[in-house]
Amino acid sequence: MIAATINTHRLLTRTRFPRPGCWSRFTPQDWYFVRDTLARDEKARAGFNAILDDTTAIPLILDNDLLFQTIVQNRQAARALSPELYFYLIIRHSLHERGIDDAIVADYMAGVCADHGCGPEKGPEEINRSVDRMYSVDYLEALNEADGYEHFFLHVQCAGQYLVLASFYPDYIERRSRRRGAPDVGYYEEVVISHLHAARAHVLADEFELEDTLRRVAAAFPIARRALNHTTREFLSLGR
């Protein structure tokens, strides 16, 4: 019982609260990148700065495909960005290409990826160590021992962890499956959806105004996961 309690506490201290509004966490360097990529002269930059005062314009600005093309073609530029901006651009572009035009889904998934510490600045060895650590946590044991409110945070944490794995490390998962008989990518997709629904059904989802967001992410995830698997293989080098 003591060991299980310690395990639950350890998981809860690792839990990152799902925070919508990914763009609100962008750094000044992020905004300089957006501005300098889209506004090439002083007059255009002055106009760009004025547009940023209108927060409703920000999602439209970030949808400019030149931003995505720049980060996949210029790895050095991508490494200077926050994980929030990097993953928002990757996810938003990938989902839009597959017909998912829900910015809330892209925003939530980008926040999850950023909070789990993945990003373009890490080398393959560091990424692989991070992925291995994601497998080491026993959520089922923790959920069995957790109280009612702890369940919500554990469901969110588990869904987020496996969302990152299934979306950006499909080849790593498949290699692990072949070598060790571990579950394949489809299994992790089911885990994500199951835990999102469980978190959505919890009373805290309504209190934190996340019920609708979690529902939308769960509904979109099968297509979103496949879109990001394609993007990872086509443009990125995560987990290779």
N, C-alpha and C positions, 0 to 999 in steps of 0.2 A: 504493500500500500504506500509506504514512504517513497519507494522508487518511482511508482507511478505518479505520485503527487509532484515529485521533483521534475519528472519528465514533462508534465503538464505545465508547470511553472516555467520551465525552460522554453517551451514552445510559445507560451504567451508573451514572454519577454522578447522573443524574436518577431512576434506578429507586428506587421505594419498596417496601420489603419487605412482602409481604402479611401483615398482622398481624391474626389473628382476635381476638375479644374486644373488639368496638367499644365496648361500654358501659364497659369499664375505662378508657377515655380520656375519658369525660365530665368536664366541668369542674364546679366547685362551682355555678356559675351554672346549668348544666344540671339538676343535682339540685334546686336551688331551684325551677326552673320546673316540674319534674315534681311535686314536693311541693305547691307552691302551686296547681297546676292541679287536682290530684286530692284534696287535703286542704284543706278550706275553713275549718276552725276549729282552735284550738290543740290540742284533744283529738285530732282526726284527724291533725294534724301530728306530735304525739308518737308516735302509733301508727305513722305512716308511717316515722319515723326508726328505730323498732325493727325494722320489717319489712326495712329495707335491710341490717340485719346478716345476713340470710339471703340469700346470693347466688343461691340457686335461685329466689327469689321475684322477682328483678329482671326476667327476661324476661316474667313474667306482668304485672308493673306496667306495663312499657313497651307491652304489647299493649292497654292501655285506649284505646279509640278517641277519647276526649276529647282526648288529647294531639295526635293527628293533626289533628282538627278545629280545635284552637286555633292551630296553626302555619299552617294554610292560610287561616284567617280573620283572623289578626292578624300582619301582616308585620313589624311592629315587634318583637313578641315573638320571632318566628323569627330575626330578625337578631341577637338577643342570644345565640343558642345556638351551640354548637360545630357544625362541619360533621358530626361523628360522630353526634350526637343528631339533628340535622335530617334527615340522609339515612336514618338507621336508621328513624325514624318514617315517613318518606315511603315507603321501600322496603318495610318490613314490612307496612304497611297495603295498599299496592298489590298486593303478591304474595298476601297473604291473600285479597283480594277476588277474585283469579283462581284460587284453590284451591291456592296454593303455601304450605303452612304450615310450611316448613322455616326455622327461625330462623337456622340456619347460613348459608344462602344470603343472607338479608337482611343478616346481620352482615358477611359478606365483601364484598358489593356496597357496603354503606354505608362500610366502611373504604376501599375503592378510590375512591369518589367524594370522600370527605374528603381523601384523600391527593393527589388531583389538583387540589385547590385551588378547587373549585366550591362555591358556597354562596349563601344568600339575601341576604347582605349586599352582593353585587356588583351593580352596575348593568348594564344591557344592553350598553353599549359595552365595558365591561371583560370581560364574559362572552364577547362575540364575539371580542375579541382573544385571550382564552385558548383559545377553540375553534380559531381560526386557527392558533395555535402548535402545537396538537395534530396538525395535518395536516403539519407541516413536517419530521417526523422520518422518516428512511429506515431502517426496521427490517430490510428484506430485505438491504440491503447490510451492515448491522451483524451480522446473523445469519450471513451467509456468512463473515465474518472472525472471529467470536467463537470462543473455545475452548469445551470441553464444559460447564463450569460456568457460563460467561457466558450460554450458551443459555437456561438456566432463567430467569434474571432478566430477560432480554430478552423471552422469551415471556410472562412474568407482566406486565411493563410494557406490552407491546403489547396484550395482552388487556384490561388495566385501562383503558388510554387509550381504546380503541374501545368498551369497555363503557360508559364515560361518554358518549361521543358518541352511540352508538346508542340509549341509554336516555333521555337527557334533552334531546337536541338534534335530534329527528327532523325538525322543520320546517326547521331551519337546513341539515341535510344535504340535504333534498329541494330546497330553493331552490338550493343549490350544485350539485346534480346537474342541475337544469334549466338553470341559467345556463352551467355550464362543462362539462357532460357528465361530471361526476364520479360515482363509484359511489353507489348509493342505500343506504337504511338496511339493506335485506336483505343487501347485501354486507358491511357492517360487523358484522352479526349473525354471519355465517359466519366472519369473521376472529376475532371473540371466541372462538367455540366452538373453532375450529382451534387457536388459541394456548393456550387452557385445556387442551385435550387434550395438546398438545405439552409443556406444563409438567408436567402430571400424570404423563406417561410418563417424566419425567426422574428420575434417582436422588435428586436433592435434594428432590423432592416428598415422598418417603418419609422422608427424613432430617428434614425440617421438619414432618412429620406433616400435610401439606397434600393428600396424594393424594386422600383421600375428599372433602375440601372442594371441591377443583377439579373433581372428577367431578360432584358435586352441583350446583355452579354451572353447569357446561356443560350438564347435562341440563335444568336449569330455565330457561336463559337465553332460548330463543325465546318462551316464555310471559311470562317476567319482563320482557323488553324491550317487548313489546306492552302489558303492564300499565302500565309506567312511561311509555310514550309517551302513553297515555290520561290518566294522572295529570298529566303535564306540561301537556298541552293543556287539561285541565279545571280545574286548580287553580293551576298555577305559571306563571311568566313567563320561565323560563330560555331563553336563546337566541332570544328573539323580537325 
